[in-house]
Amino acid sequence: MFLSAWHQASSWFAQALSGMATPGVIALVLALTTLLLEDLAIAAGVALAAQGAISWGLSLFAVGAGIAVGDLALYGVGLLATRMPWLQRRYVGAKSAWAREKIVRRLSSAVLLARVIPGLRLATYTTCGFVRVPFIPFSLWVLLAVALWTVSLYVLSAAIGQTLACTLGLPAPLAVALPIIVLALAVPLWQRWQVLRQRRNPVAANPTNSP
């Protein structure tokens, strides 16, 4: 049933793109998709590359470029927040208070960690704009972080996908996209479990607060 649904979805996607879906158009769609759902764009990128609709290199570049644009845009949001109090409360505020004191001295580690740790990127990158971290060093670290992150996910999905395709007989596009899909679902589930665990037993979840 799952394979049938996947075939139908991939067939519909291919038909929707047929006639106008040159590799350049597909790359543009992938880049724009990262601004809405980053994980979906990565999964679609590796699936389309495995299907041969776009080269692996162009797929990687399109997804990475889209992610980088989105990350750099967060800097702009933080910059605007200096002039708009409601934007400051919405995107900066207390959520990133910890970063105001250390962000300049530890820019490289802050950017790299925010790229891989869920929940940190929005607060960290907007704070960089809010406290006016020099844009060029910030953008260079963002580009490096995005490159490492995107390449790692592509390599991981390709390696695991090849194993899944050989052992389970899954279609190549599904096999390479599956690790990204699982990762995308696992992260919010883990965060939700941590929140529930903290609510049920706050002392165990925060041992430093225990007497």
PyMOL commands that set and color helices and strands:
alter all, ss='L'
color gray80, all
select helices_A, chain A and resi 2-17+23-34+38-51+56-81+85-102+107-116+121-130+135-168+172-200+202-205+207-209
alter helices_A, ss='H'
color red, helices_A
deselect
rebuild
show_as cartoon
